[in-house]
């Protein structure tokens, strides 16, 4: 069930149109994306690298850089400890490249998802200690590693934390909040208390990028050296599903401009094996084609393979590694389909279907797929979902949430049932003993305050707009709003009273429908639908006239351009 609502933001749309030379429809779309002042609108439309927030605004960064520079000058061994997901791999790459250019004695270690678990651990610290590492610098992890960092400090190691995750906290009986930070020598995390950084929702790779930027400035290294890191930080930003607003949007926009001409052999090979050469690469390609290949390495093998790909200088070696990652991702897709089918079967045939928060235990599922499966189940039921799997040491899992449910805060209320947890409002990771699964499920649902309305998928229509208004110049202007993604969604247009005719199904999987749409004024438009073609045709038999959600596109064929409406939903 869906609820269609029209965005009702108010502004002087004609004024915005005149000042910025855009169609009034574009002005409305900009306002719907919360760009209000002329400065915000200008940055949204024309933002450049100069619009990135200064690295100096991050609390603790001066202290961290001063320690780092001292260690470099003293020729101390430095080890970067990253994480096994796309953000962790990209963060590790960025820090490693930056430290190498600053002549540091640096190496890297990334935890194995199955053997080591998430982030810095006592095992990784032991490995570093045995190699006489003086300084550990974390990226995309470390903020919740209180015991682990205390262990490293007992061994007289210097520990520097760069992270972006939520700060661990505990709610006391009087309602006050106590936050916990590890006893590191320096911490850089925009979410820590007292940090004046103007935009908190950056990924670990962006934090690492700012650290390298600061390091280069302090060491008088040309900032042109940082150029090659921009596409990698952009890949992490999209892959870690950050909101594409503020400086994230600027970074991704700039990264996408550079990605097709990158000098990185590994990235070139990944683009090549996915048949994206000589094509405009968008945020979609990062989120659904390139990014999953990098993530698949840490899910089903070791993330070190993805890092090897990015570090590769040899074209042949890079091609082999890229092919391996693509094959791993193809396997991951098959395993995900089976996991989703099993989860739906459990929900539909048990009392779980009545829960407002779904906790699904899939003991046979590969633990690395829990988050993807949770995301698919959330899409199906519009409920917060935890998918749990059986690990070597107890139960591990991932959660994916809906807007009305702050997953991290709800997990804090159940912390006594968990051995480890962390995350964000919309996503989380956790570990627990098997006997606590049912208690965890019950407590989450007892605490849950979600209403029926919260669990109805809401589709916000940007502009009710007749298809007759669409022109090729308008579609070109829509391109100024890219990159699209979380926080900057592709615009949604709608029109009432549409009749469809001349419907034809195409594709070997019968998953494309081409048809003609006609409105109540007799205007006709060519349309296309992507999905189960036969199911769509069956649905069209229900009635003659439909309300339609669509997005306009330009179809180029044999040098001729025509307008084609992509039908996204009907009712």
C-alpha positions, 0 to 999 in steps of 0.5 A: 500500500502506498500513499501519494502526497504532493510536496507543498513547499512555498517559494518565489519560484518565478524569482528563482527561475529568473535569477538562476536562468532555470525553468520554474519547474526546476525552481520548484524542484530545487526548493523541494530539496531544501535549498532556500537561500540564493547562496545555497541554490548557487552551491547546489547548481554550481558547487565546486571543490572550493565549496568543501568545508575546511579541514580545520573545522574538524575537532581534533584534526590539528592534534592528530596531524601534529602527532602524525607529522612527528611520527613521520619525521621520527621514521616511526612505523604507522599502520592504517586499520580500515574496515571491510566495506566500501567506505572502509576500503576507500578510506584505507586507500586514501590514507595510505596514498596520502601518508606515502606521499608524505614519506611515512613508513606506513602499511595497512591492515583490514579486518577479515569479516569472518575471522576478525569482525568489524573494525580494530580488534585485539587480534589486529592490535597484536598483529601490529605489535608483533611487527613493531608498529608504533602508531595505529590510525583507524579509518571508518572505525574506532569510535566505539572500540573503547576496550580495544584501544585501551588494550593498545595503549597498555602496549604503549602504542599511539592510537589515532582515530578517524571515524564518522559513526555515532558516538556510543552513549548510555541513557541514564535513569534520569534521562540524561545521556552519557557518551563514551569515547576511546582513550585515543591520542587524537580523535577526528569524528564530526559527530563528537561533542564540541565539533563545530564542523558544519556538516556531520553526515560525511563518510569515513572516506571523506574524513580521511580525505580531509585528514590527507588534505590537512597533512598536505597543507602542513607538509607543503605538498601540492594540493594537485596531488589530492586530485586522484583521491576525489573519485575514490572519496566519491565512490565511498560517499555513494557506496556508504549511502550518504545523503547527497547534499551539502559537500557530499553533493559537491564531492560526488559531482566532482568525482564523477567528472574525473572518474572516466579519465582516472589514472587508477588502473584498478578503477579503470579495470573495474569500469572495463569489466562492467562495460562502462567504458566510454559511457557517462558514469553516474551515481547510479553506476557507483551505487549499483554496479561498481560499488557492489563489486568493491563491497563483494570482496569484503562480503564473500572473500577478503576486502584486501582484494578490493584494496589490491585492485585500487593499489594496482599499477599493472593493467593485467593484474588489475584486469584479473582482480576486477574480473574476480570482484565482478564474479564475487558480486554475481555470486552475491546476487544469487545468494541474496535472492535465496536469502530474501526468499527464505526470509519472506517465507519465515515472515509469512508463515509465522507470527513475525508478520504481525510485528512492527519491527521484524527480527529474522534469524537465517542461521544458514545465511552468509553473515555478510549478506544480512544487510542487503537482505534486511534492506530488501525486506524493509522495502517489501514490508516498510518496517524496520528489519534486523536479519541475524545469521549464525557466526563462528562466535554467536549471532551476527546481523544487520539492521535497516530502518525506515525514516520514523524509526531511529535504529541506533537509539532503539538498540541502545535500549536493548544493549544488555542483550547485545555483545556488540553494536553500532550504526546510524539512524537508518542502519546498524550492525550487531552481535548477540548470543543465540539465546537472546534473539527472542528477547531482543525481538520482544523488547524491540516490539514492546518499545516500538511506537511506530503507527500504521501511518509510519509503516505506509510507504509515502511517495512524495510527488515533486510536481504534478505536471502534464506530460505535454509540458515536457521539452528536451531543454527541460530534460537537459535542465533536470541534469543540473540536479544530478547526482541523484541518490539518497537525500537528493532523489530523482524528481517525481512527476505525476499526471492524472487521467492517463489511458494506455494503448499499443502496449508491447513487452520486450526483453528476454526476461519480458521486463520492458513494456513500451506503450503510448499514453494519452491524457484527457486533453488528447495529448499523446506521449511515448512511454516505457515501463521496467519491471515484470511486463506480463504482470503490468499488462494484467494490471492494466486490465483492471481499469481504463484510466490511471494516475501516473508517476513518471520521469521524462527522458531523452531517447536517442536512436540513429541520431534522432532524439525523442521524448520518452516518459519512464513510468514509475508507478500507476494507481 
